[in-house]
Amino acid sequence: MGIIDECEESNEDFCADTPLLEEECEQLRDQLRKDKVHYLVMVQAIIARMSNYSAAIKGCCCAVIAGLFVLFFSGMNQNIHVIYSSLLVVIICALFSFFDMKYLQLERQYRDLYKTINENFEGTFKTDLKPPPPTEESRSKIGQVYFTWSVFGFYSALFIITILSLIVTLYS
């Protein structure tokens, strides 16, 4: 039972006798609402950071892969170097997709925390910013996160571009 519930119960019993108690309960309710808003702002800031990190990872991956394409595909006519460089690009894509997937998973877990705070607020809460563990309904399990358009769609497109550039280079 939260503090607000206790306050409301005590208001039912003592409201007629002590009007000061009603004012105190209203001040307490206002303070708890303000605390909830501050807590939600903290969680929202974490969600925004996770989203920014994910975008930065995608940008960094594109820059690294573009640099490798320029380095290995320009001026090299040896097929063996093209095959190794394409393999390196695929490995780099896999690593970056893993990092991106972890950030998206954390972002979804923090969204679940935000939703829990916003819906199930009882007046007292722990200001713990640790996200809840992934559940089936939260869509934050590794497999569910990996096969989203923002992870699988992006990195599979890079993989297809790499394979196509390998084919074009080998057969030209």
Buried (B, 14 or more C-beta within 10 A) or exposed (E): EEBBEBBBEBBEEEEEEEEEBBEBBEEBBEEBEEBBEEBBEEBEEBBEBBBEBBEEBBEEBEEBBEEBBEEBBEEEEEEEEBBEBBEBBBEBBEEBBBBBBBBBBBBBBBBBBBEBBEEEBEBEBEEEEEBEEBEEEBBBBEEBBBEBEBBBEBBBEBBEBBEEBBEEBEEE
